[in-house]
Amino acid sequence: MARDDLAQVDGVIMDVLAGGNFTVKLPSGQTISAKLSGRMRKFHIRVILGDRVTVGVSPYDPTHGLILHRHKGGAAPTEG
């Protein structure tokens, strides 16, 4: 599936896992697992805990995603 076919959703990195995998919390409250896209790996773009990101989610499996973009402006505001 091409990157253009993915539904793009903004989220916040909640957990950093091994191998470029992350847990992302969406505004709807759902958490999904996502991995870095190849372009982000190629250009060594760092993603850390609390960053706001855009995730491409497949309509066939909405529990997994692909991190397409890291937003500038620091970390997202903390809840609570």
C-alpha positions in Angstrom: 0.0 0.0 0.0 1.4 3.4 -0.9 2.0 6.1 1.7 -0.7 8.2 0.0 -3.4 5.7 0.8 -2.8 5.9 4.6 -5.1 7.9 6.8 -3.0 10.6 8.5 -3.6 11.1 12.2 -1.7 13.3 14.8 -0.6 11.7 18.0 1.9 11.8 20.9 4.7 9.4 21.5 3.9 7.5 24.8 6.6 4.8 24.8 9.8 4.1 23.0 10.4 0.5 22.0 13.4 -1.2 20.4 14.1 -1.1 16.7 12.4 2.2 15.8 9.0 1.1 17.2 6.9 3.4 19.3 3.6 3.5 21.1 1.5 6.5 20.0 -1.6 7.9 21.7 -4.1 9.4 19.4 -6.5 12.2 20.3 -9.4 9.7 20.4 -7.6 8.0 23.4 -6.7 4.9 21.4 -3.1 3.7 21.5 -1.4 2.2 18.5 2.1 0.8 17.7 4.0 2.6 15.0 7.4 2.4 13.4 9.6 5.1 11.8 9.2 5.5 8.0 12.2 4.8 5.8 12.7 8.5 5.0 12.9 9.4 8.7 15.5 6.6 9.2 17.4 7.8 6.1 17.8 11.4 7.4 18.4 10.3 11.0 15.3 12.2 12.4 15.1 11.6 16.1 11.8 10.9 17.8 11.7 11.0 21.6 9.1 10.5 24.3 6.4 13.2 24.3 7.0 14.3 20.7 4.0 15.2 18.5 4.0 13.1 15.3 1.8 12.4 12.3 1.0 8.7 11.9 -0.2 7.1 8.7 -2.7 4.4 9.6 -3.9 1.7 7.2 -7.6 1.2 6.8 -7.1 -2.5 6.9 -5.2 -2.7 10.3 -5.9 0.4 12.4 -3.8 -0.9 15.3 -0.5 -0.3 13.5 0.9 2.8 11.9 3.9 4.4 10.2 5.4 7.7 11.6 5.6 10.1 8.7 6.4 13.4 10.3 7.7 14.8 13.6 6.2 18.2 14.4 8.4 21.1 15.5 7.8 23.1 18.6 9.0 20.7 21.3 7.0 18.2 23.3 3.2 18.1 23.6 1.6 19.5 26.7 1.4 16.9 29.5 -2.0 15.7 30.8 -3.1 16.0 34.4 
